Amino acid sequence: MESANNILFEKTYNGHTLFKNQLDLVIHIIQQPGTEYYASQNDIEKYSRTLNRLKAYVSQLLTSSVFRTITPDFQEALKAIILKKTGDLELTNKITSQIIDELKLRRNIPSKTDHKTDHKLNSLEQLSNDFKNGKYISIITSKPLEIEADISNDKFSLRKLVFEDFVDSILSTNQPLKDYRFNFPAESSGALFWKGINKQLIKYLKTLENRKDFLSAIQQKIHIDFNENVDLFHQPVLSDVEIYATSASILRALRKECKLVVFTCDTPIYSLPLIVIDPAETRNAKIYAILDSDNENFNVYKFSNEEIVLWRLFVWDKIKSSKYSGTIVEFGS
């Protein structure tokens, strides 16, 4: 299959390539009215912010070593700018399909050039994909999950994976909100997690371009008591106090409806950091162990089916019981 990079930047149509390079592609998308990425050059701040964010996203999409979801918004924008270039709807549909299919295929087939490196990358892609498709996520770790730290770093980060999935779960239409459970050995680690995700959510709300869609999406999935004296959906700019209160309202509602729960227990379940996906589903349960996930020299180990069965029997069934579940760490503790 022809590579997306070759189709976009090397192959000629009517004597011309579609785009000169990644930056040219990004600029065409931003300047295309009607797409989710459109930004007027008169709004310098928004244009610059959108440009930088989209540059990073496109770079990651076109790099096999990084896993990013190919969003419907990007597919529509890509189709729009290719149609503008070719003027031929049938050809545009064919080109767009080729690019999207190649990007999806690249995430499922490891390269043959470097077996060790690609095995690692393939494991990460499997983890990211399973994490995204899971309905119940449980993370068991003795390490404090300071979720606000290094969240913008391009390398793999458990903190980044958690928060991005959390936001995607809120924004995903026609899908119920996921359940997240965290187990730490110390109450201080649980409190640090709540503090961290609150900081990251505050930061996200401050930079959010379409606050109304985000708040409407989460309000449709869980009941939240927002401040009735503030028009959160239409007020152009919110004060820091209003943003802090909104973030707290969201996290309290998630905790109240058990969509985001944090436990601390002294049951001996802590070894390597574990990511457990859909543990209650016999056939679909998946478990990953993370080795040295806070630096660049780490690996991902995926449990075999036999190991999952034993883990569910001797660990999961225990910590789900009232006797061994431990103590809930409340938001704001």
C-alpha positions as CSV (number, residue, x, y, z in Angstrom):
1,M,0.0,0.0,0.0
2,E,1.3,3.5,-0.9
3,S,2.3,5.5,2.1
4,A,0.4,8.6,3.2
5,N,3.5,10.7,3.1
6,N,4.1,9.7,-0.6
7,I,0.4,10.5,-1.5
8,L,0.4,13.8,0.2
9,F,3.9,15.2,-0.6
10,E,5.5,13.3,-3.5
11,K,2.9,11.9,-5.9
12,T,1.8,14.3,-8.6
13,Y,-1.8,15.0,-9.7
14,N,-2.2,17.0,-12.9
15,G,1.5,17.8,-12.7
16,H,1.6,19.0,-9.0
17,T,2.0,17.4,-5.6
18,L,-1.0,17.9,-3.3
19,F,1.2,19.7,-0.6
20,K,4.8,20.8,-0.3
21,N,5.3,19.4,3.2
22,Q,3.5,18.9,6.6
23,L,3.4,22.6,7.4
24,D,1.8,23.4,4.0
25,L,-0.8,20.7,4.7
26,V,-1.5,22.2,8.2
27,I,-1.8,25.7,6.8
28,H,-4.3,24.6,4.1
29,I,-6.4,22.9,6.8
30,I,-6.5,25.9,9.1
31,Q,-7.4,28.3,6.3
32,Q,-10.2,26.1,5.0
33,P,-13.6,27.6,6.1
34,G,-16.2,25.1,7.3
35,T,-13.8,22.8,9.1
36,E,-13.3,22.4,12.9
37,Y,-9.8,23.7,12.5
38,Y,-10.5,26.9,10.7
39,A,-8.9,30.0,12.3
40,S,-8.8,33.5,10.9
41,Q,-5.4,35.0,10.5
42,N,-6.9,38.2,12.0
43,D,-7.2,36.3,15.3
44,I,-3.4,36.0,15.8
45,E,-3.6,34.2,19.2
46,K,-6.2,31.6,18.1
47,Y,-4.4,31.1,14.7
48,S,-1.1,30.5,16.3
49,R,-2.5,28.1,19.0
50,T,-4.4,26.1,16.4
51,L,-1.4,26.0,14.1
52,N,0.9,24.6,16.8
53,R,-1.6,22.1,18.0
54,L,-2.4,20.8,14.5
55,K,1.3,20.7,13.5
56,A,2.0,18.4,16.4
57,Y,-1.1,16.2,15.6
58,V,-0.2,15.8,11.9
59,S,3.4,15.0,12.7
60,Q,2.3,12.3,15.1
61,L,-0.3,10.9,12.6
62,L,2.4,10.6,10.0
63,T,4.9,9.0,12.3
64,S,4.5,5.3,13.0
65,S,6.2,5.5,16.4
66,V,3.3,7.5,17.9
67,F,-0.3,6.4,18.3
68,R,-3.0,9.1,17.8
69,T,-6.6,8.6,16.9
70,I,-7.6,9.6,13.4
71,T,-10.5,11.9,14.2
72,P,-13.6,12.4,12.0
73,D,-12.9,16.2,12.1
74,F,-9.4,15.6,10.6
75,Q,-10.8,13.3,7.9
76,E,-13.4,15.8,6.9
77,A,-10.8,18.6,6.8
78,L,-8.4,16.5,4.8
79,K,-11.1,15.7,2.3
80,A,-12.1,19.4,2.0
81,I,-8.6,20.6,1.2
82,I,-7.9,17.8,-1.2
83,L,-11.1,18.5,-3.1
84,K,-10.1,22.1,-3.3
85,K,-6.8,21.0,-4.8
86,T,-8.2,18.5,-7.3
87,G,-11.7,19.8,-8.0
88,D,-12.7,16.2,-8.6
89,L,-15.0,14.6,-5.9
90,E,-14.5,11.0,-7.1
91,L,-10.7,11.4,-7.1
92,T,-10.8,13.2,-3.8
93,N,-12.7,10.3,-2.1
94,K,-10.2,7.8,-3.5
95,I,-7.2,9.8,-2.3
96,T,-8.6,10.4,1.1
97,S,-9.6,6.8,1.6
98,Q,-6.1,5.7,0.6
99,I,-4.5,8.0,3.1
100,I,-6.8,7.1,6.0
101,D,-6.5,3.4,5.3
102,E,-2.7,3.5,5.2
103,L,-2.6,5.5,8.5
104,K,-4.9,2.9,10.2
105,L,-2.9,0.0,8.7
106,R,0.4,1.4,9.9
107,R,-0.8,1.2,13.5
108,N,-1.5,-2.5,13.2
109,I,1.5,-3.8,11.4
110,P,5.0,-3.4,12.9
111,S,7.9,-2.6,10.7
112,K,10.5,-5.2,9.9
113,T,13.5,-3.0,10.1
114,D,14.1,-3.2,13.8
115,H,12.4,-6.1,15.5
116,K,13.1,-5.1,19.1
117,T,12.1,-1.5,18.7
118,D,9.0,-2.3,16.7
119,H,7.9,-5.0,19.2
120,K,8.0,-2.2,21.8
121,L,6.1,0.2,19.7
122,N,3.5,-2.4,18.7
123,S,3.0,-3.2,22.4
124,L,2.4,0.5,23.1
125,E,0.0,0.7,20.2
126,Q,-1.9,-2.3,21.5
127,L,-2.0,-0.7,24.9
128,S,-3.3,2.6,23.6
129,N,-5.9,0.9,21.4
130,D,-7.1,-1.4,24.1
131,F,-7.2,1.6,26.6
132,K,-9.3,3.6,24.1
133,N,-11.7,0.8,23.5
134,G,-12.1,-0.3,27.1
135,K,-15.2,0.6,29.1
136,Y,-13.7,0.1,32.5
137,I,-10.1,1.1,33.4
138,S,-8.4,0.1,36.6
139,I,-4.9,1.3,37.4
140,I,-3.0,-0.2,40.3
141,T,0.3,1.4,41.1
142,S,2.5,2.2,44.1
143,K,3.9,5.3,42.3
144,P,2.1,8.6,42.8
145,L,0.3,9.4,39.6
146,E,1.1,13.1,39.3
147,I,-1.2,13.5,36.4
148,E,-0.4,17.2,35.7
149,A,3.4,16.5,35.3
150,D,4.9,16.3,31.9
151,I,1.5,16.0,30.3
152,S,2.5,17.8,27.1
153,N,5.6,15.6,26.5
154,D,5.4,13.7,23.2
155,K,6.8,10.5,24.7
156,F,4.6,7.8,26.1
157,S,3.2,8.7,29.6
158,L,0.7,6.9,31.7
159,R,-0.5,10.3,33.0
160,K,-1.0,11.6,29.5
161,L,-2.8,8.4,28.4
162,V,-5.2,8.6,31.3
163,F,-6.1,12.3,30.9
164,E,-6.5,12.2,27.1
165,D,-8.7,9.1,27.4
166,F,-10.7,10.8,30.1
167,V,-11.4,13.8,27.8
168,D,-12.2,11.5,24.8
169,S,-14.7,9.5,26.9
170,I,-16.5,12.7,27.7
171,L,-16.6,14.0,24.1
172,S,-17.4,10.6,22.5
173,T,-21.0,10.8,21.2
174,N,-23.4,7.9,21.6
175,Q,-21.0,6.2,24.1
176,P,-21.5,6.1,27.9
177,L,-18.9,7.6,30.1
178,K,-16.1,5.2,31.1
179,D,-15.5,4.0,34.6
180,Y,-12.0,4.7,36.1
181,R,-10.7,3.1,39.3
182,F,-7.3,3.8,40.8
183,N,-5.6,1.9,43.6
184,F,-2.7,3.4,45.6
185,P,-1.0,2.0,48.7
186,A,-1.1,5.4,50.5
187,E,-3.8,8.0,51.0
188,S,-1.3,10.8,50.2
189,S,-0.9,9.2,46.7
190,G,-4.7,9.2,46.2
191,A,-4.9,12.8,47.3
192,L,-2.1,13.8,45.0
193,F,-3.9,12.1,42.1
194,W,-7.1,14.1,42.7
195,K,-5.0,17.3,43.0
196,G,-3.2,16.5,39.8
197,I,-6.3,15.7,37.7
198,N,-8.0,18.8,39.0
199,K,-5.0,21.0,37.9
200,Q,-5.0,19.4,34.5
201,L,-8.7,19.8,34.1
202,I,-8.4,23.5,35.1
203,K,-5.7,23.9,32.5
204,Y,-7.8,22.2,29.9
205,L,-10.8,24.4,30.6
206,K,-8.7,27.5,30.4
207,T,-7.5,26.7,26.9
208,L,-10.7,25.1,25.6
209,E,-12.0,26.8,22.5
210,N,-15.4,25.4,22.5
211,R,-16.4,25.2,26.2
212,K,-20.1,24.8,25.5
213,D,-19.7,21.5,23.6
214,F,-17.5,20.1,26.3
215,L,-19.7,21.0,29.2
216,S,-22.9,20.0,27.3
217,A,-21.3,16.6,26.5
218,I,-20.5,15.8,30.1
219,Q,-23.8,17.2,31.3
220,Q,-25.6,14.8,29.0
221,K,-23.7,11.8,30.6
222,I,-23.8,12.6,34.3
223,H,-25.8,15.0,36.5
224,I,-23.7,18.1,37.5
225,D,-24.7,21.0,39.6
226,F,-23.0,23.9,37.9
227,N,-23.1,27.5,39.3
228,E,-26.5,28.8,38.2
229,N,-25.3,32.4,38.6
230,V,-22.7,32.0,35.9
231,D,-23.5,31.4,32.2
232,L,-20.8,28.8,31.6
233,F,-22.0,28.0,28.1
234,H,-22.0,31.5,26.6
235,Q,-19.9,33.8,28.8
236,P,-16.8,34.6,26.6
237,V,-14.3,34.5,29.4
238,L,-14.5,32.9,32.8
239,S,-12.6,34.0,35.8
240,D,-10.1,31.7,37.5
241,V,-12.6,31.3,40.4
242,E,-15.3,30.2,38.0
243,I,-13.0,27.8,36.2
244,Y,-11.8,26.3,39.5
245,A,-15.4,25.8,40.6
246,T,-16.4,24.2,37.3
247,S,-13.6,21.7,37.5
248,A,-14.4,20.8,41.1
249,S,-18.1,20.4,40.1
250,I,-17.1,17.9,37.3
251,L,-14.8,15.9,39.5
252,R,-17.3,15.8,42.4
253,A,-20.0,14.6,40.0
254,L,-17.7,11.9,38.6
255,R,-16.9,10.7,42.1
256,K,-20.5,10.7,43.2
257,E,-21.6,8.6,40.3
258,C,-18.6,6.3,40.8
259,K,-17.2,7.1,37.3
260,L,-13.9,8.1,38.8
261,V,-13.0,6.5,42.1
262,V,-9.7,6.3,44.1
263,F,-8.9,3.6,46.6
264,T,-6.1,3.1,49.1
265,C,-5.5,-0.3,50.6
266,D,-2.7,-2.3,52.2
267,T,-3.5,-5.5,50.4
268,P,-0.3,-6.8,48.8
269,I,-1.3,-6.0,45.2
270,Y,1.5,-3.5,44.3
271,S,4.4,-4.7,42.2
272,L,4.7,-3.2,38.8
273,P,2.2,-0.5,37.7
274,L,-0.7,-2.4,36.2
275,I,-3.3,-1.2,33.7
276,V,-6.3,-3.4,33.8
277,I,-9.0,-3.1,31.1
278,D,-12.5,-4.5,31.4
279,P,-11.5,-7.0,34.2
280,A,-15.1,-8.2,34.8
281,E,-15.4,-9.4,31.2
282,T,-14.0,-12.9,30.9
283,R,-13.2,-12.8,27.2
284,N,-12.3,-9.2,26.8
285,A,-10.2,-8.5,29.9
286,K,-6.7,-7.2,29.2
287,I,-3.8,-6.5,31.6
288,Y,-0.6,-4.6,30.9
289,A,2.4,-4.1,33.2
290,I,4.5,-1.0,32.8
291,L,8.2,-1.2,33.5
292,D,10.0,2.1,34.3
293,S,7.2,4.1,32.7
294,D,8.6,7.4,34.0
295,N,11.7,7.4,31.7
296,E,12.5,6.6,28.1
297,N,13.8,3.1,28.9
298,F,10.7,1.2,29.6
299,N,8.7,-1.8,28.3
300,V,5.1,-2.9,28.2
301,Y,4.2,-6.4,29.1
302,K,0.8,-7.8,28.1
303,F,-0.6,-10.6,30.2
304,S,-1.4,-13.9,28.6
305,N,-5.0,-15.3,28.8
306,E,-3.9,-17.8,31.5
307,E,-2.2,-15.0,33.5
308,I,-5.4,-12.9,33.3
309,V,-7.5,-15.7,34.6
310,L,-5.3,-16.2,37.6
311,W,-5.0,-12.5,38.3
312,R,-8.8,-12.1,38.2
313,L,-9.2,-15.0,40.6
314,F,-6.5,-14.1,43.2
315,V,-6.4,-10.3,42.9
316,W,-9.4,-8.7,41.2
317,D,-12.1,-10.8,43.0
318,K,-10.4,-9.9,46.3
319,I,-10.1,-6.2,45.9
320,K,-13.6,-5.9,44.6
321,S,-14.9,-7.3,47.9
322,S,-15.7,-5.1,50.8
323,K,-13.1,-6.9,53.0
324,Y,-10.1,-6.1,50.8
325,S,-11.2,-3.1,48.8
326,G,-9.7,-0.6,51.2
327,T,-10.7,3.0,51.8
328,I,-12.1,5.5,49.2
329,V,-10.0,8.7,48.9
330,E,-12.5,11.5,48.3
331,F,-11.9,14.5,46.0
332,G,-10.6,17.4,48.1
333,S,-9.2,15.2,50.8
